[in-house]
Amino acid sequence: MLIAAKSGITPKPIQIGKTTFVWGDRTYVMGVINATPDSFSGDGILDPARAGELALSQVEAGADLIDIGAESTRPEYDPIDAAEEWKRLERVLMTVRRLIDVPISVDTTKADVARRAFDLGADALNDVSGLRADMDLADVLADSGKPAILMHNHRGRERSADVLNDVRDGLRTSIDLAERAGVLEQQLIVDPGFGFGWGPKPNLEILRRLGELRGFGRPLLLGTSRKSTVGHVIDRSPDERQWGTAATVALAVQSGVDIVRVHDVEEMKQVVQMADAVVRD
């Protein structure tokens, strides 16, 4: 495995739902379902039946897991409380869970929402706050025994001269929070937070230096899909950014990223397969 040989570190497999994810063999594809009315990419779905159809189509297109969120995290989003988030999420999650066997992660920063989602069949947590938004969430995660994706969110934080140092520091803090609550480190996946508090230049720097984050010894997830930096470079609206996104996905594979979080599953699955054929033995 060329990627593992370059990094010197291959994380142990993680069981997510019914699937064992073996890192280094190939790049996994995470499909996105936004159960929100204000998604930045214009793909929000509040109707459970439509969400179920989208989940099925993403799995058929090759998604290895599905990420469902019910609160927008776009820049300048309007926060909602846990009750409203669960109202949006419950029926969507229930429908999708009934229709698909691949693992489902719940994209939330709230302990109460995560607890309910786990009870309803979610297999993992995807927290864009890295356990910093709700101090009870780490305990809920530990009690559940579920794996988690911890993202570094740099919004509202001071920047140093080196964007990767900031990302590393943030991820270390999140990992420490998880471990202090009793979460096993081998259950954690890390995400540098492309687009969360960074403009185009530092975002491109993160993409350029992704390989440096392999030093954590944890699987690495990246979400560049349709984001504003892609639009800044290619001057396209969110629904026209799939091929700009494809370039970032191919570069992510080259850097050893383990999971790519994408909206356009069919197209990005092909990109991943081709890139894997080149960079992995």
C-alpha positions in Angstrom: 0.0 0.0 0.0 1.9 3.1 -1.3 0.0 5.6 0.9 0.7 3.7 4.1 4.3 3.3 3.2 4.7 7.0 2.6 3.1 8.0 5.9 4.6 5.3 8.0 1.4 5.0 10.0 -1.6 2.9 9.1 -4.5 3.2 11.5 -6.2 0.0 12.7 -9.6 -0.8 11.1 -12.7 0.7 12.6 -16.1 -1.0 12.7 -18.9 1.5 11.7 -22.3 -0.2 11.8 -22.0 -3.4 9.9 -18.9 -2.4 7.9 -15.3 -2.8 8.8 -13.3 0.1 7.3 -9.7 -1.0 6.5 -7.6 2.1 6.0 -5.0 2.2 3.3 -6.6 -0.3 0.9 -8.8 2.3 -0.8 -10.5 5.7 -0.4 -14.1 5.6 1.0 -16.9 7.8 -0.3 -19.3 9.5 2.1 -22.6 10.7 0.6 -24.3 13.8 2.1 -28.0 14.4 2.9 -28.8 17.8 4.2 -32.2 17.8 6.1 -32.2 21.6 6.1 -34.0 24.4 4.3 -30.8 26.5 4.1 -28.0 24.3 2.8 -25.3 26.3 1.1 -25.3 24.0 -1.9 -29.1 24.3 -2.4 -29.6 20.5 -1.9 -31.6 20.6 1.4 -34.3 17.9 1.7 -36.9 18.0 4.5 -39.2 15.4 3.0 -38.3 11.9 4.4 -39.4 10.1 1.3 -37.1 12.2 -0.9 -34.3 11.8 1.5 -34.7 8.0 1.3 -34.6 8.1 -2.4 -31.4 10.2 -2.4 -29.8 7.8 0.1 -30.7 4.8 -2.0 -29.3 6.5 -5.2 -26.1 7.4 -3.4 -25.6 3.8 -2.2 -26.3 2.5 -5.7 -23.7 5.0 -7.0 -21.1 3.6 -4.6 -21.4 5.5 -1.3 -19.7 3.6 1.5 -21.5 5.6 4.2 -24.2 8.3 4.4 -23.9 11.5 6.5 -27.2 13.1 7.6 -27.4 16.6 9.2 -30.3 18.8 10.1 -28.6 22.1 10.9 -26.8 24.1 8.3 -23.2 24.9 9.0 -22.7 27.3 6.1 -21.0 30.7 6.9 -23.4 33.0 8.8 -25.9 30.2 9.3 -28.9 30.7 11.7 -28.4 28.4 14.7 -31.3 26.2 15.8 -32.0 24.5 19.1 -31.9 20.8 19.7 -35.7 20.4 19.5 -35.9 22.0 16.1 -32.9 20.0 14.8 -34.4 16.7 16.0 -37.8 17.6 14.5 -36.1 17.9 11.1 -33.8 14.9 11.6 -36.0 12.2 13.2 -38.2 11.1 10.3 -35.4 11.5 7.7 -33.1 9.4 9.8 -35.8 6.8 10.4 -36.6 6.5 6.7 -33.0 6.3 5.6 -32.1 3.8 8.2 -35.0 1.5 7.1 -33.9 1.7 3.5 -30.1 1.2 3.6 -27.6 -1.1 5.2 -24.5 1.0 4.8 -23.4 3.0 7.9 -25.0 6.3 8.7 -23.3 9.1 10.6 -25.2 11.9 12.2 -23.9 15.4 11.6 -24.6 17.3 14.8 -22.9 19.3 17.6 -25.6 18.6 20.2 -25.5 15.9 22.8 -29.3 15.4 22.9 -29.6 15.1 19.2 -26.7 12.6 19.0 -28.2 10.5 21.8 -31.5 10.3 20.1 -29.9 9.6 16.7 -27.9 6.7 18.1 -31.0 5.3 19.7 -32.7 5.5 16.2 -29.9 3.6 14.5 -27.1 6.1 13.6 -23.8 4.4 13.6 -21.3 7.3 14.1 -21.0 10.9 15.1 -19.8 13.7 12.7 -19.1 16.7 14.9 -18.0 19.9 13.1 -17.2 21.5 16.4 -14.8 18.8 17.5 -16.6 18.3 20.8 -16.3 21.9 21.7 -19.8 23.2 21.2 -21.6 21.0 23.7 -19.5 19.7 26.7 -22.0 16.8 27.2 -21.4 15.4 23.7 -18.1 13.7 24.6 -19.9 11.8 27.4 -22.7 10.8 25.1 -20.2 9.5 22.6 -18.3 7.6 25.2 -21.5 6.0 26.5 -22.6 5.0 23.0 -19.3 3.3 22.1 -19.8 4.7 18.6 -17.0 6.0 16.3 -16.7 9.7 15.6 -15.4 12.1 13.1 -13.9 15.2 14.8 -13.5 18.3 12.7 -11.4 21.3 13.5 -13.6 24.4 13.1 -11.5 27.6 13.1 -14.4 30.1 12.9 -14.0 32.8 15.5 -10.5 31.6 16.5 -7.2 33.4 16.3 -4.9 32.5 13.4 -1.2 31.9 13.7 1.3 32.2 10.9 0.9 28.5 9.9 -2.6 27.2 9.1 -1.5 23.6 9.6 -0.3 24.3 13.1 -3.7 25.8 13.9 -5.4 22.7 12.5 -3.1 20.3 14.3 -3.6 22.2 17.6 -7.4 22.1 17.2 -7.5 18.4 16.4 -5.3 17.6 19.4 -7.7 19.5 21.6 -10.7 17.5 20.3 -8.9 14.2 20.6 -8.0 15.1 24.2 -11.6 16.0 25.0 -12.8 12.6 23.6 -10.1 10.6 25.5 -10.8 12.4 28.8 -14.5 11.3 28.4 -13.4 7.7 27.9 -13.6 7.5 24.1 -11.0 5.2 22.6 -8.6 7.0 20.3 -8.8 4.1 17.8 -12.5 5.1 17.4 -11.7 8.6 16.1 -11.4 9.9 12.6 -10.1 13.5 12.0 -11.2 16.2 9.6 -9.1 19.4 9.1 -12.2 21.5 8.5 -11.7 22.8 4.9 -13.8 26.0 4.6 -14.5 26.4 8.3 -12.9 29.7 9.2 -10.5 29.9 6.3 -10.5 31.8 3.1 -9.4 30.5 -0.3 -5.6 30.9 0.3 -5.4 29.0 3.6 -7.9 26.4 2.3 -5.7 25.7 -0.6 -2.7 25.5 1.8 -4.6 22.9 3.8 -5.3 20.9 0.6 -1.6 21.2 -0.4 -0.3 19.9 2.9 -2.9 17.3 3.8 -0.2 14.6 4.1 1.2 16.3 7.2 -1.9 15.3 9.1 -1.1 11.6 8.6 1.1 12.1 11.7 -1.9 11.8 13.9 -2.1 8.1 13.1 -5.9 8.5 12.7 -8.0 8.1 9.5 -8.4 11.3 7.7 -11.7 12.7 6.2 -11.9 15.7 3.9 -15.0 17.7 2.8 -14.3 20.0 -0.1 -17.5 19.3 -2.0 -19.0 22.4 -3.8 -17.5 24.7 -1.3 -16.8 28.4 -1.8 -13.1 28.0 -2.4 -13.8 25.8 -5.3 -16.3 28.4 -6.6 -13.6 31.2 -6.0 -11.1 29.3 -8.2 -13.4 28.2 -11.0 -16.1 30.9 -10.8 -19.1 28.6 -10.7 -22.2 28.4 -8.6 -22.5 25.5 -6.0 -24.4 23.2 -8.3 -21.8 23.7 -11.0 -18.7 22.9 -8.9 -18.5 19.1 -9.3 -15.5 19.1 -11.6 -13.6 21.6 -9.4 -14.5 19.3 -6.5 -13.2 16.4 -8.5 -9.7 17.9 -8.7 -9.7 18.4 -4.9 -10.8 14.8 -4.4 -8.1 13.4 -6.7 -5.5 15.5 -4.8 -6.9 14.3 -1.5 -6.4 10.6 -2.6 -2.8 11.4 -3.6 -2.3 12.8 0.0 -3.6 9.7 1.7 -7.1 10.9 2.7 -9.2 7.9 3.8 -12.8 9.3 3.3 -14.1 12.0 1.0 -17.4 13.6 1.9 -19.2 14.6 -1.3 -22.6 15.6 -2.7 -22.0 14.1 -6.2 -21.4 10.5 -5.3 -21.5 8.9 -8.8 -19.0 11.3 -10.3 -16.7 11.4 -7.3 -16.7 7.6 -7.0 -15.2 7.4 -10.4 -12.6 10.0 -9.5 -11.7 8.0 -6.4 -11.5 4.7 -8.2 -9.1 6.2 -10.8 -7.0 8.0 -8.3 -6.7 4.9 -6.1 -5.6 2.9 -9.1 -2.7 5.3 -9.6 -1.5 6.0 -6.1 -2.3 2.7 -4.2 -0.6 -0.6 -4.9 
